[in-house]
Amino acid sequence: MRSLFAKSVNSDQLAKKAGSLKVLSRYVKLNALLAIIGAVVGLWALQLVFSYLSELDSLDDNYTMGEALKYIFYRSPYFLEQFIPTGALLGAVIGLGLLANKSELVVMRAAGVSIYRIVGWVLQPALIFVLLALAINQFVLPYSNQLAKQINEEDNISLVTSVRGYWTIQPRFESAKDGSATPDGSDILYIDYADVKGNIGEVKRWHLDNDGNLQTAVHAEGGKYTGRAPIDSDSEKPSEQYRYEWQLNDMVKLSINQGFESSQAVAPSDTISLPFAPESVYLLTRKAEDLSLTQLYEHRTFMRQQGNRSLEHEVAFWQKLLSPLSILSLVIVACSFVFGSLRTHSLGLRIVVALLFGLLFSYIQDLVGFVSLATGFSPMLMVLLPIIGSALLGGYLIKRQM
């Protein structure tokens, strides 16, 4: 009878303890969630105000206040995604700091709740912002960034020295009467913009002779995809199996003869050929920051098929793929500020240290990206270094207080 009674008492105690842990869990998660939301929204709103002030200097008759507000609206998802890691760090410090100031964390520890359990409770609301950052990167930024650039650049004159878009050099051959082909110089081709449907924007083409002298220059306002023609179906490289054709519209052609005299004429249309499908041209004409995670992966796969690589796109791919780990590592550091060496200091000091650490983490992430671009070192490893470093630092500071 006594054993049955003891078992009944133990089961009641375990049930009460489990119920208490659920209440504490919900309480800590709610405080952390509200604090992170407040921090992220606050930093986001502050950035929007600064962006508005910076755009005031660019206002003129063509770039009006309405267009400036539209530009800031389209750029706002990018600002939000950029401030989620720092906001999560700051919010976790504020949420746990408020609990620490009321001695609620001390009571939880005295009740037998471990630090690791509390850290786990704080990490769960951060997962919401992990999913939010991934969703913005995947579904919003490719479209919002493009719309913002169209507003901000529509009144600017495109320069020949621009490095945006897609550049390529195409050798040309002239067919002889006997069926042989002789070299006929080369074309330098520039495409400003392309979409997945086959439409392309501004096109420039310069034809050079075999000695490198400029013969003709063509400018077209745009073009449309017309289809593909088979070349070598037995080739293992997709770029050697088909030639893809685009019809150019609204062309202006400038011809230069040997006497350095030029003549300009308006041509109705012309065609260009590329060894890439419209989807690949779209990827090649977009900057790395304007591509979604899946598009960056497709770009990486395409470049490997061509035997090339773009370190800029690889760095962007790994930064977006590993961004969830960045957010979680910063939350661990935030917990170490509350349980670690800063636990006896004021909440204001903790917030200042959190902001400084968040800025330092962001700068280091940019730095390792530049190092990877300059040295060709593994982009994945370089992006992982600051994440692993911050997680180890946070874990070390927390372990010292166990």
Protein Blocks (a to p, Z undefined) as FASTA:
>chain_A
ZZmmmmmmmmmmmmmmmmmmmmmmmmmmmmmmmmmmmmmmmmmmmmmmmmmmmmmmmgcf
klcfklmmmmmmmmmmmmmmmmmmmmmmmmmmmmmmmmmmnommmmmmmnopafklmmmm
mmmmmmmmmmmmmmmmmmmmmmmmmmmmmmmmmmpccdfklcghjddddddddddfkopa
cdehjaddddfbdcfkopacddddddddfkopafbdcddfbdcdfbdcdfblmbmblklm
bccddddehiadddddfkopacddddfbdcdddfbdfklmmmmmpcfklpcfklmmmmmm
mmmmnopacfklmmmmmmmmmmmmmmmmmmmmmmmmmmmmmlmpcfklmmmmmmmmmmmm
mmmmmmmmmmmmmnopafklmmmmmmmmmmmmmmmmmmmmZZ
